[in-house]
Amino acid sequence: MADMIAAMRTYLLTKSALTDLVSTRIYPDALPQNPTYPNIALRKISGSHGQHLLGSDGGGNVRIQADCYGATSLAAEEVKEQVRIAMQNHGSNKGAHTAMGSVNVSGVIVDDSIDTYRPPTDKSDQGNYVRSIDSLIAHAEATS
């Protein structure tokens, strides 16, 4: 399966409204220790391979969750909103395949979102706010 986390990260780093908030702090899977906020962690939630009776149809789907972290609720929400805008506007040529990083993408559906607060793990008073948003991405994949 294509490395959609790397492809999505590459794509999001081209969006200046988003990078004005997080710079290059978009991480695969989890945040580094003692990160600077705001930032984003991208996680693959699920994936599937397209097939028919004779084998692969050359397509796949992957659900990626963008966990948008901020020191304040507003900061996390602003990052989430920019991720939503970037993903909903990807491939605005209806029906056309467009590149997302090095992957050929045929469509993106922005789905579920959830808001949470993570209490501090040290003795401080400062936890962090997380605004998570899922994107279901249809993409091409190798058949052999």
N, C-alpha and C positions, 0 to 999 in steps of 0.2 A: 504494500500500500504506500502511496505517496506520503512524503513527510509533510503533512498539512500544517503542523504546528510551525515548522520553519517557514513554510510558504506564507502562512497568515502573518507571522511576525514580520517577514520581509515586506509584505503588502502594507501592514499597519505603519511601519516605519516611513512610508512614503507620504503619510497624511500629516501635514504640518499642524493642523488644528489639534491633533492628538500628540504629536511629538513636542509641541509647545508646552504641554502639560507634563508628559512623562519622559521626555528626552528619548534615550534608547533603553529605558528601564522596562523592557518587555521580555519576560523570562519564560523558558519552556518548563512546564510542570510545577515548579515551586519557586518561591522567592529565595534569594540568598540570605545568609545570616546578616542581621542588622541592615536591612535595605533602606534606601532613601525613598521617601514617599512624595508624590503618588507614583504608582507603578502598576504593572499588569503581570499576572501569571496565566499562561495559556495551558489548558489541560485537555487532552483527548478523552472524551466521555465514552464514545462508541464509534464503531465504523462497520461498514458492510461492503461487500463486493457485488457488483451487478453480474447477473448470470441468466442464461436461458438454458434450454435443454441440451444444447451442444457445447456449453462452456461459458466462458466469460463474455460479457457484452462490452467490455472495455471501459466501464464506468464504475464508480464507487461513491459512497456517501460517508461523511465523517461528521460527528458532532463535536465541536470544540467549545469549551467553556472559557470565557475570558473573565478572570477574577480581577476586578479593578479595585485596588487598595488606595486608601487615603487616610490622612491623619484626621480629617473631618468628614462628615457625611457629605457635605457639598463637594469637596474635592473628589471623593470616590464617585459621586453621581456625575460630575462633569466628565470624568474619564470614561465612564460607562456610556454616556451619551455620545461621545466622539467615536467610540468603538461601534456603537449601533449605527450611526450615520455612515461610517466607512464601510461596514459590512452590507448594509441595505443598498448602498449605492454601487457596490461592486458589480461589474458586468451589466451596466444599464442598457446595453444593446440586447434587448429581449431575444432569447434563443441563440445568441452568439456565444461561443466559447471565448473566455478572456483569461489572461494569465494572472495568477496570484503567486507571486514569487516565481518558482520554476514549474508550477503545476497549472495545467489547463483546467479551468473551472467553468462549468456550465450553468451554475446557479447557486445562490445563497439565500437561505431563509433564516431570518433572525427570529429566534424562538425564546423560550423561557427566560425570565430574569428573577433574581432573588436578592434581597437586601439583608445583610447581617452585620453584626458588630462582634469583634473579637476582643475580649478583655485582655488587659496586659498580662504577660507571662512573668514579668519581673515585678519589682515592688513599686513601680511607677503608677501614676494614675492614667497614663495614656495607652489605650488600646488602639485598634484601628478599625476603620469602616470598610466593608467589602460590598461592592455592588457587582454581582455576577450576571453575565448574559451569555446565552448559548447561540451558536450559529451552526446550522445544518448546511454543509457544503457538498454539492454534487461535483465530482471531478473525474477526469480521465485517469485511467491507470493502465499499466502494461498488461498485455494478454499473453505474453510468453516470456 
